[in-house]
Amino acid sequence: MVEKEDDNVYFVDHENTAEMVRLINQDRALTKGIGGFFPNEFDPSAARSILDLGCGPGGWVQEVAFAYPDIEVTGMDVSETMISYAQAQAKVQGLDNAHFCVGDLLNPLDFPDGAFDLVNARLIAFLPTDAWPRLMQECMRIMRPGGMCVLTEMEWITNSPAVELLFSTFTSALKAVGQSFSPDGRLIGITPMLGGFLKETGFQNVHLAAHVLDISAGTEASQFIYENWKTFYKVLQPFLVGAGVTTQEKMDQAYEQMLLEVPQDTFRGLIFMVSAIGEKQ
């Protein structure tokens, strides 16, 4: 396994402002793609407090806090820059029920037992594989009986040779640093694991909800994905090269080719999103 130079398990510098902007837009697209803030089974009218793990710049937390002013909504992220931004935005919007704190998902969560009605975690597949059981136990601990845990992750596929090369290099790098459940590094490999994480921790009524986002040319999401990947595959390059699975020259060539291929009328692509949902008895 290739060792990274620092203890940041996120594949991008988590204080990077360009990444922060990308995550703000991605948050909105993801919420829309999965059909809303919560699974159909969750009743927000009965909730008092909600936690979003790996909240980034806090977009989901702020939107939920605005929509449900009677719910205390907390976001936690390892990035001080993103948490500071989220706090400032919540203050500007007058969201007194939105709260943010800095915290590392690799450590015990600094919340009391039974504190939340729902624990939400989206796109945290960058965690080392051995971190998941501990995190799931912590999620169980901080939830109230009857509470719900929701884990959402994704994979994507396109007809763009450059995008496929960049994606396969990304998944190979995750495998190289021990942050992938894929046996051969061809995929991120996290989506089929989610339900098992919940079941093995003791959650009940575990089930999956699947969604597909069409990012092909001419769709509503096509411009979003172009701007997303324009940032993502640029800020990702130090991780890919540092993992030892490619060279800077290859990534520069693939990146420039991706910028040409994705805007074409012939571009086709799908993002597959899976949410695993479990309840604490």
MITIRO-748923 format. One record per residue (C-alpha): residue number from 1; residue in one letter; x, y, z. Coordinates in Angstrom, 2 decimals. Layout:
<pt NUM; 'A'; <X; Y; Z>>
...
! end
This chain:
<pt 1; 'M'; <0.00; 0.00; 0.00>>
<pt 2; 'V'; <1.30; 3.45; -0.92>>
<pt 3; 'E'; <1.53; 5.81; 2.06>>
<pt 4; 'K'; <0.35; 9.38; 1.66>>
<pt 5; 'E'; <2.60; 12.15; 2.87>>
<pt 6; 'D'; <0.22; 13.50; 5.52>>
<pt 7; 'D'; <-2.61; 12.24; 7.69>>
<pt 8; 'N'; <-5.35; 13.75; 5.50>>
<pt 9; 'V'; <-7.40; 10.79; 4.25>>
<pt 10; 'Y'; <-9.46; 13.00; 1.95>>
<pt 11; 'F'; <-8.06; 12.78; -1.58>>
<pt 12; 'V'; <-7.87; 16.58; -1.97>>
<pt 13; 'D'; <-6.40; 19.22; 0.33>>
<pt 14; 'H'; <-9.44; 19.74; 2.55>>
<pt 15; 'E'; <-8.67; 23.44; 2.99>>
<pt 16; 'N'; <-8.72; 24.03; -0.80>>
<pt 17; 'T'; <-11.16; 26.85; -1.66>>
<pt 18; 'A'; <-11.76; 25.59; -5.21>>
<pt 19; 'E'; <-12.81; 22.25; -3.75>>
<pt 20; 'M'; <-15.11; 24.06; -1.35>>
<pt 21; 'V'; <-16.95; 25.77; -4.22>>
<pt 22; 'R'; <-17.22; 22.43; -6.06>>
<pt 23; 'L'; <-18.75; 20.78; -3.00>>
<pt 24; 'I'; <-21.33; 23.55; -2.57>>
<pt 25; 'N'; <-22.67; 22.91; -6.08>>
<pt 26; 'Q'; <-22.34; 19.13; -5.73>>
<pt 27; 'D'; <-24.42; 19.18; -2.54>>
<pt 28; 'R'; <-27.37; 20.75; -4.35>>
<pt 29; 'A'; <-27.12; 18.38; -7.31>>
<pt 30; 'L'; <-26.89; 15.33; -5.05>>
<pt 31; 'T'; <-29.93; 16.34; -2.99>>
<pt 32; 'K'; <-31.94; 16.85; -6.17>>
<pt 33; 'G'; <-30.65; 13.60; -7.67>>
<pt 34; 'I'; <-31.79; 11.47; -4.73>>
<pt 35; 'G'; <-35.16; 13.20; -4.53>>
<pt 36; 'G'; <-34.84; 15.37; -1.43>>
<pt 37; 'F'; <-33.22; 15.74; 1.96>>
<pt 38; 'F'; <-34.46; 12.54; 3.57>>
<pt 39; 'P'; <-35.61; 9.03; 2.71>>
<pt 40; 'N'; <-39.38; 8.64; 2.39>>
<pt 41; 'E'; <-39.44; 6.65; 5.63>>
<pt 42; 'F'; <-38.10; 9.53; 7.73>>
<pt 43; 'D'; <-40.63; 11.84; 9.36>>
<pt 44; 'P'; <-38.95; 15.22; 9.99>>
<pt 45; 'S'; <-41.96; 16.47; 11.97>>
<pt 46; 'A'; <-40.97; 14.09; 14.77>>
<pt 47; 'A'; <-37.26; 14.98; 14.73>>
<pt 48; 'R'; <-35.48; 17.24; 17.18>>
<pt 49; 'S'; <-31.88; 17.01; 15.98>>
<pt 50; 'I'; <-29.99; 15.83; 12.88>>
<pt 51; 'L'; <-26.29; 15.32; 12.18>>
<pt 52; 'D'; <-24.51; 15.53; 8.81>>
<pt 53; 'L'; <-21.09; 13.82; 8.85>>
<pt 54; 'G'; <-18.44; 15.11; 6.46>>
<pt 55; 'C'; <-20.62; 18.15; 5.79>>
<pt 56; 'G'; <-18.01; 20.09; 3.79>>
<pt 57; 'P'; <-19.12; 23.73; 3.39>>
<pt 58; 'G'; <-22.46; 22.92; 4.97>>
<pt 59; 'G'; <-24.87; 23.25; 2.08>>
<pt 60; 'W'; <-27.12; 20.35; 3.09>>
<pt 61; 'V'; <-27.18; 21.47; 6.73>>
<pt 62; 'Q'; <-28.16; 25.02; 5.81>>
<pt 63; 'E'; <-30.90; 23.92; 3.43>>
<pt 64; 'V'; <-32.38; 21.51; 5.96>>
<pt 65; 'A'; <-32.15; 24.10; 8.74>>
<pt 66; 'F'; <-33.98; 26.63; 6.56>>
<pt 67; 'A'; <-36.69; 24.16; 5.55>>
<pt 68; 'Y'; <-37.20; 22.85; 9.11>>
<pt 69; 'P'; <-36.61; 25.68; 11.61>>
<pt 70; 'D'; <-37.76; 23.53; 14.55>>
<pt 71; 'I'; <-34.96; 20.99; 14.01>>
<pt 72; 'E'; <-31.44; 21.52; 15.31>>
<pt 73; 'V'; <-29.14; 20.57; 12.42>>
<pt 74; 'T'; <-25.42; 19.99; 13.01>>
<pt 75; 'G'; <-22.65; 19.54; 10.47>>
<pt 76; 'M'; <-19.20; 18.13; 11.18>>
<pt 77; 'D'; <-16.15; 18.21; 8.91>>
<pt 78; 'V'; <-12.39; 17.92; 9.27>>
<pt 79; 'S'; <-11.77; 21.14; 7.31>>
<pt 80; 'E'; <-11.51; 24.29; 9.42>>
<pt 81; 'T'; <-11.85; 26.41; 6.28>>
<pt 82; 'M'; <-15.12; 24.79; 5.27>>
<pt 83; 'I'; <-16.56; 24.88; 8.78>>
<pt 84; 'S'; <-15.68; 28.57; 9.12>>
<pt 85; 'Y'; <-17.39; 29.26; 5.80>>
<pt 86; 'A'; <-20.46; 27.25; 6.82>>
<pt 87; 'Q'; <-20.73; 29.10; 10.14>>
<pt 88; 'A'; <-20.49; 32.46; 8.39>>
<pt 89; 'Q'; <-23.14; 31.53; 5.84>>
<pt 90; 'A'; <-25.52; 30.26; 8.53>>
<pt 91; 'K'; <-25.08; 33.51; 10.45>>
<pt 92; 'V'; <-25.77; 35.64; 7.37>>
<pt 93; 'Q'; <-28.95; 33.66; 6.70>>
<pt 94; 'G'; <-30.08; 33.88; 10.32>>
<pt 95; 'L'; <-30.12; 30.10; 10.71>>
<pt 96; 'D'; <-29.92; 29.85; 14.48>>
<pt 97; 'N'; <-30.72; 26.14; 14.29>>
<pt 98; 'A'; <-27.69; 25.35; 12.09>>
<pt 99; 'H'; <-24.53; 24.39; 13.95>>
<pt 100; 'F'; <-21.07; 23.36; 12.78>>
<pt 101; 'C'; <-17.99; 21.84; 14.36>>
<pt 102; 'V'; <-14.59; 20.57; 13.28>>
<pt 103; 'G'; <-14.11; 16.83; 13.73>>
<pt 104; 'D'; <-12.33; 13.86; 12.21>>
<pt 105; 'L'; <-14.36; 10.81; 11.19>>
<pt 106; 'L'; <-11.40; 8.63; 12.13>>
<pt 107; 'N'; <-11.79; 9.62; 15.79>>
<pt 108; 'P'; <-14.64; 9.03; 18.26>>
<pt 109; 'L'; <-17.46; 11.48; 17.55>>
<pt 110; 'D'; <-17.64; 14.24; 20.14>>
<pt 111; 'F'; <-21.38; 13.96; 20.75>>
<pt 112; 'P'; <-23.29; 12.43; 23.68>>
<pt 113; 'D'; <-25.13; 9.13; 23.51>>
<pt 114; 'G'; <-28.59; 9.30; 21.94>>
<pt 115; 'A'; <-28.19; 12.85; 20.66>>
<pt 116; 'F'; <-29.67; 12.60; 17.13>>
<pt 117; 'D'; <-32.80; 11.41; 15.36>>
<pt 118; 'L'; <-30.98; 11.06; 12.06>>
<pt 119; 'V'; <-27.32; 10.69; 11.11>>
<pt 120; 'N'; <-26.60; 11.50; 7.49>>
<pt 121; 'A'; <-23.33; 10.76; 5.65>>
<pt 122; 'R'; <-22.91; 11.41; 1.94>>
<pt 123; 'L'; <-19.86; 10.73; -0.21>>
<pt 124; 'I'; <-17.40; 9.73; 2.51>>
<pt 125; 'A'; <-16.02; 6.79; 0.50>>
<pt 126; 'F'; <-12.52; 8.24; 0.96>>
<pt 127; 'L'; <-12.29; 6.71; 4.44>>
<pt 128; 'P'; <-9.80; 3.87; 4.94>>
<pt 129; 'T'; <-11.56; 0.52; 4.78>>
<pt 130; 'D'; <-10.78; -0.31; 8.41>>
<pt 131; 'A'; <-12.39; 2.95; 9.63>>
<pt 132; 'W'; <-15.94; 1.99; 8.70>>
<pt 133; 'P'; <-16.78; -0.42; 11.55>>
<pt 134; 'R'; <-15.67; 2.11; 14.19>>
<pt 135; 'L'; <-17.59; 4.93; 12.53>>
<pt 136; 'M'; <-20.75; 2.83; 12.30>>
<pt 137; 'Q'; <-20.52; 1.98; 16.01>>
<pt 138; 'E'; <-20.23; 5.68; 16.77>>
<pt 139; 'C'; <-23.26; 6.44; 14.61>>
<pt 140; 'M'; <-25.24; 3.84; 16.53>>
<pt 141; 'R'; <-24.10; 5.27; 19.86>>
<pt 142; 'I'; <-25.11; 8.88; 19.17>>
<pt 143; 'M'; <-28.56; 8.02; 17.76>>
<pt 144; 'R'; <-31.78; 7.91; 19.73>>
<pt 145; 'P'; <-33.87; 4.72; 19.68>>
<pt 146; 'G'; <-36.06; 4.91; 16.61>>
<pt 147; 'G'; <-33.49; 7.08; 14.86>>
<pt 148; 'M'; <-32.25; 6.54; 11.33>>
<pt 149; 'C'; <-28.82; 6.34; 9.71>>
<pt 150; 'V'; <-28.50; 7.16; 6.00>>
<pt 151; 'L'; <-25.35; 6.47; 3.97>>
<pt 152; 'T'; <-25.22; 7.70; 0.36>>
<pt 153; 'E'; <-22.47; 6.97; -2.18>>
<pt 154; 'M'; <-22.07; 6.88; -5.96>>
<pt 155; 'E'; <-20.31; 5.46; -9.01>>
<pt 156; 'W'; <-20.38; 6.81; -12.58>>
<pt 157; 'I'; <-19.92; 5.64; -16.14>>
<pt 158; 'T'; <-19.59; 7.56; -19.43>>
<pt 159; 'N'; <-18.71; 7.11; -23.09>>
<pt 160; 'S'; <-15.80; 9.57; -22.79>>
<pt 161; 'P'; <-12.40; 7.84; -23.05>>
<pt 162; 'A'; <-10.76; 10.67; -21.11>>
<pt 163; 'V'; <-13.30; 10.61; -18.28>>
<pt 164; 'E'; <-13.03; 6.83; -18.04>>
<pt 165; 'L'; <-9.23; 7.05; -17.88>>
<pt 166; 'L'; <-9.39; 9.71; -15.17>>
<pt 167; 'F'; <-11.98; 7.76; -13.19>>
<pt 168; 'S'; <-10.08; 4.47; -13.42>>
<pt 169; 'T'; <-6.91; 6.25; -12.32>>
<pt 170; 'F'; <-8.82; 7.69; -9.37>>
<pt 171; 'T'; <-10.19; 4.30; -8.32>>
<pt 172; 'S'; <-6.74; 2.72; -8.73>>
<pt 173; 'A'; <-5.26; 5.41; -6.49>>
<pt 174; 'L'; <-7.92; 4.79; -3.83>>
<pt 175; 'K'; <-7.04; 1.10; -3.96>>
<pt 176; 'A'; <-3.33; 1.87; -3.67>>
<pt 177; 'V'; <-3.76; 3.85; -0.46>>
<pt 178; 'G'; <-6.21; 1.44; 1.18>>
<pt 179; 'Q'; <-9.38; 3.45; 0.64>>
<pt 180; 'S'; <-11.32; 1.13; -1.67>>
<pt 181; 'F'; <-13.40; -2.01; -1.27>>
<pt 182; 'S'; <-12.99; -2.87; -4.96>>
<pt 183; 'P'; <-11.01; -6.12; -5.35>>
<pt 184; 'D'; <-9.17; -4.86; -8.43>>
<pt 185; 'G'; <-9.46; -1.06; -8.19>>
<pt 186; 'R'; <-11.77; -0.74; -11.21>>
<pt 187; 'L'; <-14.49; 0.97; -9.17>>
<pt 188; 'I'; <-14.78; 2.94; -5.96>>
<pt 189; 'G'; <-16.45; -0.21; -4.64>>
<pt 190; 'I'; <-18.32; 1.36; -1.73>>
<pt 191; 'T'; <-21.97; 1.12; -2.82>>
<pt 192; 'P'; <-22.45; -2.65; -2.31>>
<pt 193; 'M'; <-20.89; -2.39; 1.15>>
<pt 194; 'L'; <-23.27; 0.17; 2.68>>
<pt 195; 'G'; <-26.14; -2.10; 3.66>>
<pt 196; 'G'; <-23.72; -4.57; 5.24>>
<pt 197; 'F'; <-22.13; -1.84; 7.32>>
<pt 198; 'L'; <-25.51; -1.04; 8.85>>
<pt 199; 'K'; <-26.56; -4.65; 9.38>>
<pt 200; 'E'; <-23.25; -5.64; 10.97>>
<pt 201; 'T'; <-23.56; -2.73; 13.40>>
<pt 202; 'G'; <-27.01; -3.83; 14.52>>
<pt 203; 'F'; <-29.27; -1.46; 12.62>>
<pt 204; 'Q'; <-32.69; -2.88; 11.79>>
<pt 205; 'N'; <-34.97; -2.67; 8.73>>
<pt 206; 'V'; <-31.93; -2.04; 6.55>>
<pt 207; 'H'; <-32.75; -1.40; 2.91>>
<pt 208; 'L'; <-31.43; 0.40; -0.14>>
<pt 209; 'A'; <-32.74; 3.23; -2.29>>
<pt 210; 'A'; <-31.20; 3.66; -5.75>>
<pt 211; 'H'; <-31.22; 6.69; -8.02>>
<pt 212; 'V'; <-29.76; 7.49; -11.43>>
<pt 213; 'L'; <-28.70; 10.95; -12.60>>
<pt 214; 'D'; <-28.41; 11.41; -16.35>>
<pt 215; 'I'; <-25.46; 13.70; -17.07>>
<pt 216; 'S'; <-25.52; 13.27; -20.85>>
<pt 217; 'A'; <-25.31; 16.20; -23.25>>
<pt 218; 'G'; <-28.50; 18.23; -23.27>>
<pt 219; 'T'; <-29.63; 17.21; -19.79>>
<pt 220; 'E'; <-30.14; 19.60; -16.91>>
<pt 221; 'A'; <-27.12; 18.11; -15.12>>
<pt 222; 'S'; <-24.70; 18.26; -18.05>>
<pt 223; 'Q'; <-23.34; 21.74; -17.32>>
<pt 224; 'F'; <-23.07; 20.96; -13.62>>
<pt 225; 'I'; <-21.01; 17.84; -14.21>>
<pt 226; 'Y'; <-18.70; 19.63; -16.64>>
<pt 227; 'E'; <-17.95; 22.36; -14.09>>
<pt 228; 'N'; <-17.67; 19.75; -11.31>>
<pt 229; 'W'; <-15.15; 17.60; -13.16>>
<pt 230; 'K'; <-13.28; 20.67; -14.40>>
<pt 231; 'T'; <-12.39; 21.37; -10.78>>
<pt 232; 'F'; <-12.38; 17.81; -9.40>>
<pt 233; 'Y'; <-9.93; 16.28; -11.86>>
<pt 234; 'K'; <-7.59; 19.27; -11.50>>
<pt 235; 'V'; <-7.39; 19.38; -7.70>>
<pt 236; 'L'; <-7.27; 15.57; -7.64>>
<pt 237; 'Q'; <-4.03; 15.33; -9.63>>
<pt 238; 'P'; <-1.57; 15.56; -6.70>>
<pt 239; 'F'; <-3.34; 12.60; -5.06>>
<pt 240; 'L'; <-3.26; 10.51; -8.24>>
<pt 241; 'V'; <0.41; 11.16; -8.93>>
<pt 242; 'G'; <1.34; 10.82; -5.27>>
<pt 243; 'A'; <-0.34; 7.42; -5.08>>
<pt 244; 'G'; <2.09; 6.17; -7.70>>
<pt 245; 'V'; <-0.51; 5.02; -10.23>>
<pt 246; 'T'; <0.14; 7.58; -12.99>>
<pt 247; 'T'; <2.32; 10.50; -14.05>>
<pt 248; 'Q'; <1.63; 14.21; -14.19>>
<pt 249; 'E'; <2.07; 14.18; -17.96>>
<pt 250; 'K'; <-0.59; 11.48; -18.44>>
<pt 251; 'M'; <-3.00; 13.30; -16.17>>
<pt 252; 'D'; <-2.47; 16.64; -17.91>>
<pt 253; 'Q'; <-3.19; 15.02; -21.28>>
<pt 254; 'A'; <-6.28; 13.20; -20.03>>
<pt 255; 'Y'; <-7.57; 16.35; -18.32>>
<pt 256; 'E'; <-7.29; 18.48; -21.46>>
<pt 257; 'Q'; <-8.96; 15.75; -23.50>>
<pt 258; 'M'; <-11.78; 15.52; -20.94>>
<pt 259; 'L'; <-12.44; 19.25; -21.31>>
<pt 260; 'L'; <-12.95; 18.65; -25.02>>
<pt 261; 'E'; <-15.03; 15.46; -24.82>>
<pt 262; 'V'; <-17.59; 16.26; -22.11>>
<pt 263; 'P'; <-19.13; 19.35; -23.84>>
<pt 264; 'Q'; <-19.70; 17.39; -27.08>>
<pt 265; 'D'; <-23.28; 16.68; -28.19>>
<pt 266; 'T'; <-22.37; 12.99; -28.31>>
<pt 267; 'F'; <-21.37; 12.80; -24.62>>
<pt 268; 'R'; <-23.33; 10.27; -22.58>>
<pt 269; 'G'; <-23.03; 9.50; -18.89>>
<pt 270; 'L'; <-24.86; 8.27; -15.82>>
<pt 271; 'I'; <-24.22; 8.66; -12.10>>
<pt 272; 'F'; <-25.55; 5.79; -9.99>>
<pt 273; 'M'; <-26.40; 6.76; -6.41>>
<pt 274; 'V'; <-27.24; 4.35; -3.60>>
<pt 275; 'S'; <-28.55; 5.22; -0.13>>
<pt 276; 'A'; <-28.45; 2.57; 2.61>>
<pt 277; 'I'; <-31.01; 3.24; 5.34>>
<pt 278; 'G'; <-31.15; 1.62; 8.76>>
<pt 279; 'E'; <-33.01; 2.18; 12.02>>
<pt 280; 'K'; <-31.89; 1.96; 15.63>>
<pt 281; 'Q'; <-34.31; -0.08; 17.71>>
! end
